[in-house]
């Protein structure tokens, strides 16, 4: 299945998405509730990106982020059967907002085996296809555990495992940090990809945003239920090389990633770095995932105004301007 933009239009689009989620057997939250909550939330200013005036719209981009969806079976503290319902709620909510693009940062599946993972990834794609804004995807370590990169590309519509695009006068670069996976779940960026990245960052002076599944920084993982006991696997193994390429590139403003399941923000010399929390992480429980996502407005100068939200219950967790 390949679908880059919303495939359903018209007055019955939301009801058809609800029917599809019911057919898939989404357990929680109920698809009916997703429609009710998204309608209420669309009326609340704190649930949306800050409204930009005409001048700001010319000089900024607003992005919605979802990552580490982990659909499928219950594994550890990732209740995979809740994922599609939460994702449907996310889609309906985002479709009511003014965002320039949606960024999906990988780990769409709780990997079990090849046939399971392929089928679940197709289900995830079937929900994401209802997004109205353009959507860009990356693959994480779970996505490629049993399913090939070529199949991931076919399912998601990615042109390659790493690629670039221009949106709203920003250059968006999507790197493959599972090139290859290191150890249990750590990242890496191959030498050929680094050369490609150098070329992308030397093209022009467009403000540039870079996206990957794994972080490019060493992050304190004390208290993280997954990565506290996996030192080094929370990031790209050759993160120093990747960061050096970004710092030497033309007009690189920010790097965004998923993988670690919680929020982190830092300034790496001239490059801002943000880890986006998992949609599905429910630690310390094994059910009732809150459905975390993020909204960010980035200026041409590089300032990032980022807010964190949950879908169940509908809450804004906080905001950072960096």
TORSE-995183 format. One line per 8 residues: number of its first residue (from 1); their letters; for each residue z, x, y of N, C-alpha, C, CB. Coordinates in steps of 0.05 Angstrom, whole numbers. Last residue first. Glycine has a CB too. Layout:
! residues N
NUM = A = Z:X:Y:Z:X:Y:Z:X:Y:Z:X:Y | ... .
//
This chain:
! residues 322
322 = XXXXXXXX = 444:268:546:445:297:543:419:308:554:450:305:514 | 486:215:539:464:224:556:466:255:556:465:212:585 | 505:167:491:507:195:500:482:201:517:510:215:477 | 544:112:469:521:122:484:526:151:492:514:104:508 | 565:67:416:569:86:438:542:95:449:585:109:429 | 558:23:384:580:41:378:585:61:401:574:57:353 | 548:-45:387:540:-20:399:563:-1:397:531:-23:429 | 538:-90:331:555:-75:350:540:-52:363:581:-65:336 .
314 = XXXXXXXX = 538:-138:286:522:-129:308:540:-116:329:505:-152:320 | 570:-114:224:565:-133:246:549:-121:268:592:-143:257 | 507:-100:221:524:-118:206:553:-107:205:514:-123:178 | 480:-64:252:468:-90:248:487:-110:235:443:-88:232 | 500:-18:304:501:-28:276:489:-56:276:530:-27:265 | 479:38:345:484:10:340:487:5:310:462:-7:351 | 478:85:398:481:80:369:490:51:365:501:100:356 | 433:112:448:455:94:440:454:89:410:454:67:456 .
306 = XXXXXXXX = 414:163:493:414:153:465:438:135:460:413:176:445 | 375:193:534:395:172:537:395:157:510:389:153:562 | 357:258:548:358:238:527:381:219:532:360:251:498 | 314:295:589:340:281:587:338:259:566:349:270:614 | 263:316:597:277:322:572:304:309:569:281:351:570 | 227:304:636:244:328:640:260:335:616:262:324:664 | 208:256:618:190:279:617:205:305:621:168:277:638 | 263:226:580:247:230:604:228:254:600:265:235:628 .
298 = XXXXXXXX = 274:180:529:272:209:536:254:212:560:261:225:511 | 318:135:501:298:138:522:298:168:530:303:119:546 | 333:109:437:334:132:455:311:130:475:333:158:440 | 374:78:389:353:75:409:356:98:428:356:47:424 | 389:75:318:392:87:345:369:79:363:395:117:344 | 430:45:267:405:53:278:409:64:306:384:30:278 | 465:23:208:464:38:233:435:45:241:480:64:230 | 490:-17:171:463:-18:182:460:-3:208:453:-46:186 .
290 = XXXXXXXX = 538:-21:143:537:-32:170:509:-32:182:554:-16:188 | 544:-46:76:535:-25:94:531:-36:122:509:-12:84 | 571:-74:33:573:-82:61:567:-59:80:601:-93:67 | 597:-24:-14:583:-49:-7:586:-54:23:594:-73:-24 | 632:14:-26:606:15:-41:591:-11:-37:612:19:-71 | 669:50:26:663:27:8:637:32:-7:662:1:24 | 679:88:64:689:93:37:684:70:17:718:100:38 | 608:91:63:632:104:57:655:94:75:629:135:59 .
282 = XXXXXXXX = 557:71:69:579:52:71:606:64:65:573:28:53 | 491:82:92:517:95:85:540:75:90:521:120:102 | 444:58:112:457:47:89:484:59:82:440:49:65 | 422:85:156:423:56:156:443:46:135:395:44:151 | 455:145:178:442:130:157:444:100:162:453:137:130 | 449:172:246:464:163:222:446:146:203:488:147:230 | 413:229:268:415:200:269:429:190:243:387:186:272 | 426:286:305:425:275:278:430:245:280:446:289:260 .
274 = XXXXXXXX = 391:321:356:407:297:349:403:291:319:397:273:366 | 386:371:405:384:365:376:402:341:370:392:390:359 | 347:401:457:368:383:449:364:375:420:368:357:467 | 332:466:476:324:444:458:349:427:451:310:454:433 | 347:512:501:332:492:517:325:467:501:307:505:528 | 402:522:464:388:534:486:373:513:502:369:557:477 | 414:468:435:407:494:425:389:508:445:392:491:397 | 463:423:439:443:435:456:438:463:446:451:436:487 .
266 = XXXXXXXX = 476:365:397:481:392:407:458:401:425:485:412:384 | 505:314:358:488:322:381:496:349:390:491:301:404 | 507:270:304:514:296:314:495:302:337:512:318:292 | 527:218:258:516:227:284:525:255:291:524:207:305 | 510:219:187:527:213:210:515:225:235:556:224:206 | 473:233:148:485:206:147:504:200:170:500:203:121 | 442:277:143:471:281:141:486:256:142:480:300:162 | 386:255:147:396:271:124:427:271:122:387:299:127 .
258 = XXXXXXXX = 350:262:207:369:245:192:385:263:173:354:223:176 | 333:286:274:333:287:245:352:266:233:342:315:235 | 298:312:330:313:290:318:311:292:288:302:263:328 | 295:354:386:291:352:357:309:330:346:297:380:343 | 263:361:450:284:350:433:275:351:404:291:321:440 | 224:390:481:248:378:493:270:372:473:240:353:507 | 179:441:492:193:426:471:220:416:483:198:444:446 | 142:470:525:154:445:534:166:428:512:132:429:547 .
250 = XXXXXXXX = 112:509:478:109:499:505:122:472:508:79:496:512 | 157:551:438:135:532:443:134:522:471:137:508:424 | 202:579:429:179:594:440:155:576:446:171:616:421 | 235:542:406:243:554:432:220:569:445:266:572:427 | 207:531:358:211:510:378:217:522:406:233:490:370 | 212:581:333:186:570:339:187:548:360:172:559:313 | 268:583:327:254:603:344:226:594:351:253:630:328 | 276:541:292:286:538:319:273:559:337:317:543:320 .
242 = XXXXXXXX = 253:563:246:242:538:258:251:536:287:251:513:242 | 286:607:236:258:611:241:246:586:255:243:616:215 | 335:580:228:332:599:250:303:604:257:346:625:242 | 327:550:181:329:536:207:326:555:231:355:522:209 | 314:555:128:305:575:147:305:563:175:276:585:140 | 337:508:107:346:534:98:338:556:117:336:540:71 | 359:455:147:336:470:138:345:498:131:313:471:160 | 422:427:123:403:435:143:378:447:130:415:455:163 .
234 = XXXXXXXX = 461:419:86:459:399:106:436:404:126:485:396:121 | 467:461:53:446:442:45:445:418:64:452:432:17 | 509:492:71:481:502:76:460:481:70:477:526:60 | 554:469:23:549:485:47:521:496:48:569:508:48 | 573:419:-2:546:430:-6:539:447:19:525:407:-9 | 619:392:8:619:410:-15:591:422:-21:628:395:-40 | 605:362:52:628:381:55:628:401:32:654:365:55 | 565:325:43:557:352:49:580:372:52:541:352:74 .
226 = XXXXXXXX = 588:275:31:566:285:15:562:315:19:540:271:22 | 629:260:65:633:256:36:611:267:19:635:227:31 | 653:302:114:629:288:106:630:285:75:603:303:115 | 696:334:124:700:305:123:676:289:116:710:296:150 | 658:383:154:685:376:145:689:346:146:706:391:161 | 610:402:172:609:379:154:637:372:142:590:384:131 | 584:426:230:609:425:216:610:399:199:633:425:235 | 518:451:224:536:430:233:561:430:217:522:402:232 .
218 = XXXXXXXX = 467:491:245:491:490:228:510:470:240:504:519:227 | 404:457:257:428:471:266:449:471:244:439:458:292 | 364:425:244:356:453:249:380:469:258:335:454:271 | 370:374:192:377:387:217:366:416:219:407:387:220 | 314:342:157:338:359:157:344:370:185:335:382:137 | 268:313:173:290:300:159:315:316:160:282:296:129 | 244:316:242:245:325:214:267:311:200:249:355:213 | 207:320:302:223:303:283:221:315:255:212:274:283 .
210 = XXXXXXXX = 202:335:371:198:344:343:217:328:325:201:374:340 | 167:324:430:189:317:414:183:323:385:196:287:417 | 144:351:491:141:350:462:167:343:449:130:376:451 | 103:341:548:130:342:537:129:335:507:149:322:552 | 44:380:550:56:354:546:85:357:537:39:337:526 | 16:428:558:43:425:569:54:397:568:43:434:598 | -16:450:497:-16:441:525:13:439:534:-31:414:528 | -13:481:448:-37:467:456:-38:461:486:-39:441:441 .
202 = XXXXXXXX = 28:505:422:14:521:441:-9:506:454:5:547:429 | 48:474:382:65:478:405:52:496:427:91:490:397 | 9:477:342:14:451:356:29:455:382:30:432:337 | 16:530:326:-9:521:338:-5:495:354:-30:518:318 | 67:528:304:62:545:327:37:537:341:60:575:318 | 56:494:261:74:485:282:70:502:307:103:486:273 | 24:526:228:13:502:240:29:492:263:11:480:218 | 63:564:216:39:572:231:25:548:244:19:587:213 .
194 = XXXXXXXX = 97:532:186:107:544:211:83:554:228:125:568:204 | 65:520:142:72:499:161:82:510:187:93:480:148 | 61:571:118:37:558:128:44:535:148:21:547:106 | 118:578:105:104:595:125:79:583:135:98:622:112 | 156:516:101:140:538:90:127:554:112:119:527:71 | 221:499:110:195:495:122:178:520:115:196:492:154 | 273:463:76:258:488:81:231:480:94:254:504:55 | 338:435:58:311:435:68:299:462:71:310:421:95 .
186 = XXXXXXXX = 377:413:0:372:427:25:343:428:33:383:455:23 | 394:391:-47:382:373:-27:375:386:-1:400:349:-22 | 403:432:-85:406:403:-92:391:385:-73:436:396:-92 | 355:481:-69:380:474:-83:380:445:-90:404:481:-66 | 308:456:-24:323:479:-33:349:470:-46:329:498:-9 | 243:429:-24:272:424:-25:285:448:-36:279:398:-41 | 193:474:6:202:454:-13:232:448:-8:197:462:-42 | 197:426:44:173:442:38:180:471:29:155:443:64 .
178 = XXXXXXXX = 221:384:72:224:386:43:201:403:31:226:358:29 | 208:378:123:230:397:118:237:398:88:254:388:134 | 152:372:158:161:367:130:182:387:124:137:369:110 | 151:344:224:150:366:205:161:358:178:165:390:216 | 115:315:274:131:308:251:128:330:230:122:280:239 | 114:310:343:107:327:320:127:321:297:108:357:328 | 86:279:398:105:276:377:96:292:352:109:245:369 | 77:288:465:68:297:439:91:294:419:57:327:441 .
170 = XXXXXXXX = 71:235:512:88:254:498:74:263:472:116:241:491 | 42:194:533:40:220:546:62:239:536:43:217:576 | 49:152:495:61:150:522:62:177:536:88:137:521 | 38:195:442:47:168:449:59:169:477:68:157:429 | 2:232:396:9:229:425:15:200:431:-15:240:443 | 22:267:337:9:244:350:17:245:379:17:217:337 | 19:306:275:27:301:303:11:277:314:22:326:320 | 49:325:212:27:316:229:37:313:257:14:290:218 .
162 = XXXXXXXX = 60:334:142:68:341:170:43:336:187:77:371:172 | 37:309:100:66:311:100:78:321:126:75:329:77 | -11:263:130:-4:288:116:26:289:114:-16:313:130 | -14:212:150:-39:227:145:-35:252:129:-52:233:172 | 24:159:121:25:185:135:-1:200:129:49:202:125 | 26:112:93:5:115:113:6:141:129:5:92:132 | 64:105:53:73:102:81:50:102:101:92:124:88 | 34:112:5:51:89:9:57:84:38:78:92:-7 .
154 = XXXXXXXX = 8:160:13:-8:136:8:9:111:13:-18:136:-21 | 51:195:19:32:191:41:16:166:38:13:215:43 | 74:192:-31:89:184:-7:71:179:17:110:206:0 | 32:214:-61:39:186:-64:56:175:-41:54:181:-91 | 36:267:-42:11:252:-38:16:222:-41:-10:261:-58 | 86:282:-59:81:279:-30:56:263:-25:79:307:-17 | 108:242:-116:94:265:-103:91:260:-73:67:269:-116 | 173:224:-135:147:215:-125:133:237:-110:150:189:-107 .
146 = XXXXXXXX = 221:248:-146:205:239:-169:177:231:-160:218:216:-183 | 235:270:-96:248:279:-120:231:272:-145:276:267:-123 | 217:253:-48:199:270:-63:211:280:-89:190:293:-46 | 258:222:-27:232:210:-29:214:226:-48:219:208:-2 | 301:257:-22:302:236:-43:274:224:-47:322:214:-34 | 285:290:22:288:301:-5:289:280:-27:313:318:-6 | 238:250:61:262:266:57:264:276:28:287:249:64 | 181:243:102:193:242:75:217:260:75:173:250:54 .
138 = XXXXXXXX = 170:200:159:172:226:147:183:223:119:191:245:164 | 130:156:201:148:162:179:148:192:171:141:145:154 | 123:113:256:117:140:244:138:146:224:115:161:267 | 94:55:282:116:67:267:106:93:255:126:48:245 | 84:14:341:74:34:321:98:48:308:56:55:335 | 118:-51:341:111:-25:353:99:-6:332:136:-11:366 | 127:-91:300:106:-94:321:99:-68:334:115:-114:342 | 137:-88:231:144:-78:257:120:-82:276:151:-48:256 .
130 = XXXXXXXX = 121:-101:181:125:-123:199:133:-114:227:145:-143:189 | 123:-57:149:97:-65:159:99:-88:179:80:-74:135 | 174:-53:130:168:-38:154:141:-47:166:168:-9:149 | 168:-84:83:185:-94:105:177:-80:131:215:-89:98 | 134:-53:53:126:-81:58:143:-93:80:129:-97:32 | 162:-5:48:138:-6:65:131:-34:72:115:8:50 | 200:-22:11:209:-13:38:185:-15:57:220:16:37 | 166:-31:-33:181:-53:-21:191:-46:7:206:-60:-39 .
122 = XXXXXXXX = 148:21:-42:129:1:-34:143:-23:-22:112:-8:-58 | 196:44:-58:184:53:-33:163:33:-23:171:81:-37 | 202:17:-107:221:12:-85:209:21:-58:248:26:-90 | 160:39:-137:161:10:-131:179:4:-108:170:-5:-156 | 175:94:-137:149:86:-126:150:56:-118:126:91:-146 | 224:92:-164:223:101:-136:197:93:-123:225:132:-135 | 210:72:-215:229:58:-198:225:66:-169:258:64:-206 | 175:113:-233:165:85:-230:184:69:-212:163:72:-257 .
114 = XXXXXXXX = 209:160:-231:184:158:-217:175:129:-212:163:172:-231 | 279:145:-220:257:157:-235:231:150:-221:257:146:-265 | 316:147:-175:324:142:-203:304:154:-222:327:111:-208 | 338:155:-108:319:163:-130:332:159:-157:311:192:-126 | 339:110:-62:359:122:-79:344:130:-105:384:103:-85 | 292:119:-7:299:109:-34:323:124:-45:275:113:-53 | 278:142:40:275:113:38:287:102:12:246:106:40 | 283:192:68:301:183:48:302:153:47:330:194:54 .
106 = XXXXXXXX = 260:187:139:259:195:111:283:186:94:257:224:109 | 258:168:191:262:197:186:266:204:157:286:205:202 | 217:132:231:232:130:205:233:158:194:217:109:185 | 213:108:295:212:133:279:229:129:255:222:158:296 | 172:67:334:195:68:315:191:93:298:196:42:297 | 155:64:404:149:71:376:175:70:360:135:99:373 | 169:40:451:142:51:449:135:58:420:140:76:466 | 203:-23:459:203:5:451:174:14:447:219:9:425 .
98 = XXXXXXXX = 233:-74:478:211:-59:491:214:-30:483:211:-62:522 | 249:-121:425:256:-101:446:230:-88:456:275:-80:434 | 238:-152:382:245:-166:406:251:-147:429:269:-183:402 | 231:-117:340:207:-131:350:213:-147:375:197:-150:328 | 283:-103:329:266:-84:344:242:-98:355:258:-61:326 | 299:-148:298:312:-141:323:294:-123:340:339:-128:318 | 265:-147:254:265:-170:271:278:-164:298:280:-193:258 | 279:-96:232:252:-102:241:252:-125:260:234:-108:217 .
90 = XXXXXXXX = 334:-104:219:326:-83:238:298:-89:250:326:-55:225 | 329:-143:180:344:-149:204:336:-129:226:375:-148:200 | 303:-113:141:290:-137:153:303:-145:179:291:-160:133 | 342:-76:130:317:-67:142:302:-90:155:300:-52:122 | 380:-108:106:387:-94:131:361:-86:145:405:-70:126 | 350:-123:60:360:-143:79:367:-131:106:385:-157:67 | 341:-73:37:318:-88:47:327:-110:66:303:-100:23 | 394:-54:23:377:-40:42:355:-57:54:364:-16:29 .
82 = XXXXXXXX = 426:-72:-16:430:-84:11:409:-74:31:458:-77:21 | 416:-42:-59:405:-69:-60:410:-83:-33:418:-85:-82 | 443:7:-51:415:6:-47:403:-22:-46:401:20:-68 | 496:29:-24:490:4:-38:460:-4:-34:508:-19:-28 | 521:88:-29:496:78:-17:487:52:-33:474:100:-19 | 560:120:-49:568:101:-28:543:90:-13:587:114:-8 | 532:125:-111:555:134:-95:562:113:-74:547:161:-81 | 482:78:-113:489:106:-120:509:116:-100:463:124:-120 .
74 = XXXXXXXX = 452:20:-131:477:30:-120:481:58:-130:501:12:-126 | 379:24:-126:404:19:-140:428:29:-124:404:33:-168 | 344:12:-67:343:14:-96:369:7:-109:335:42:-104 | 341:52:-6:337:27:-21:337:32:-51:312:13:-13 | 353:89:36:365:91:9:364:64:-6:394:100:11 | 348:102:90:349:74:82:360:71:54:320:61:84 | 348:146:127:364:145:103:370:116:95:391:160:108 | 336:114:191:334:136:172:353:131:149:341:162:186 .
66 = XXXXXXXX = 307:94:252:320:86:227:316:108:207:309:58:217 | 302:88:322:304:106:299:318:91:276:320:131:306 | 258:76:376:278:65:358:278:83:333:273:35:351 | 245:103:441:241:104:412:264:90:398:238:132:402 | 211:108:501:234:95:487:227:93:458:241:68:500 | 194:157:549:187:143:525:212:132:512:172:162:505 | 172:168:617:192:168:596:180:154:572:218:155:605 | 141:160:662:152:187:657:173:188:636:163:197:683 .
58 = XXXXXXXX = 126:108:668:105:128:669:115:156:660:94:130:697 | 175:84:669:158:79:646:135:99:645:147:50:647 | 194:99:719:207:111:695:189:107:671:234:98:690 | 162:66:751:160:95:753:171:109:729:174:105:779 | 180:15:736:152:22:732:149:53:733:134:10:753 | 245:21:704:227:11:725:199:23:720:238:19:753 | 272:2:641:260:22:658:243:9:680:243:41:641 | 333:-19:614:307:-28:625:297:-7:645:310:-56:639 .
50 = XXXXXXXX = 359:14:558:361:10:586:334:2:598:373:34:601 | 348:-21:496:345:3:512:349:-4:542:318:17:508 | 398:-71:477:371:-62:482:371:-35:496:356:-82:500 | 448:-91:474:435:-85:449:407:-74:453:434:-110:432 | 466:-103:524:476:-79:512:464:-72:485:506:-81:509 | 442:-153:536:431:-129:548:441:-103:535:438:-128:577 | 425:-202:492:447:-186:501:437:-159:511:467:-182:478 | 384:-230:468:394:-240:494:415:-223:506:404:-269:492 .
42 = XXXXXXXX = 377:-209:419:356:-204:438:364:-213:466:331:-219:430 | 421:-228:390:422:-201:401:401:-196:422:419:-181:379 | 403:-279:374:426:-276:391:426:-249:405:452:-280:376 | 361:-264:340:356:-281:363:378:-279:383:353:-311:354 | 386:-233:302:367:-220:319:360:-237:343:341:-214:304 | 419:-272:277:431:-251:293:411:-237:311:443:-230:274 | 380:-306:252:399:-316:271:411:-294:289:422:-330:255 | 352:-270:219:338:-284:240:357:-294:261:322:-307:228 .
34 = XXXXXXXX = 394:-253:185:380:-233:201:365:-247:224:360:-218:184 | 409:-298:158:427:-288:179:413:-268:197:452:-275:166 | 368:-301:121:371:-322:141:388:-313:165:383:-347:129 | 377:-257:88:355:-256:106:357:-278:128:329:-260:91 | 445:-234:83:425:-255:76:403:-255:96:439:-283:76 | 452:-162:80:459:-188:89:438:-209:83:465:-188:119 | 444:-168:10:463:-170:32:452:-153:55:492:-162:24 | 403:-170:-29:429:-181:-34:445:-187:-9:444:-163:-52 .
26 = XXXXXXXX = 335:-186:-42:354:-172:-24:381:-185:-25:343:-171:5 | 294:-204:-74:321:-204:-85:340:-188:-68:321:-194:-112 | 242:-210:-59:250:-183:-68:278:-182:-79:247:-163:-46 | 244:-262:-40:229:-257:-65:237:-229:-77:199:-258:-60 | 271:-253:7:284:-269:-14:270:-264:-41:282:-299:-7 | 233:-224:35:258:-211:28:272:-226:6:276:-209:53 | 194:-264:41:188:-240:26:213:-226:17:170:-221:43 | 220:-301:74:212:-309:47:206:-284:30:187:-327:48 .
18 = XXXXXXXX = 224:-270:121:248:-279:107:242:-287:78:260:-303:121 | 170:-265:134:186:-241:127:211:-248:112:193:-225:152 | 160:-318:144:146:-306:122:160:-280:114:117:-300:129 | 191:-326:189:197:-341:165:184:-329:141:189:-371:168 | 165:-292:225:192:-286:217:200:-301:192:212:-292:240 | 113:-316:230:116:-289:220:144:-283:210:109:-269:242 | 98:-365:250:112:-365:224:117:-337:214:96:-380:204 | 70:-356:297:96:-369:299:112:-367:272:93:-397:307 .
10 = XXXXXXXX = 38:-290:293:39:-319:296:67:-330:293:22:-332:275 | 27:-240:242:28:-249:269:30:-280:270:4:-240:285 | 36:-186:201:40:-214:203:42:-221:233:64:-224:187 | 33:-132:201:12:-146:187:14:-176:189:12:-138:158 | 44:-81:248:52:-107:238:29:-121:225:64:-124:261 | 16:-18:224:27:-36:244:34:-63:232:7:-39:268 | 0:9:178:10:24:200:24:7:221:-12:40:213 | -1:10:110:1:-8:132:14:7:155:17:-34:125 .
2 = XX = -18:12:43:-19:27:69:-19:7:91:-44:46:70 | 0:17:-24:0:0:0:0:18:25:24:-19:0 .
//
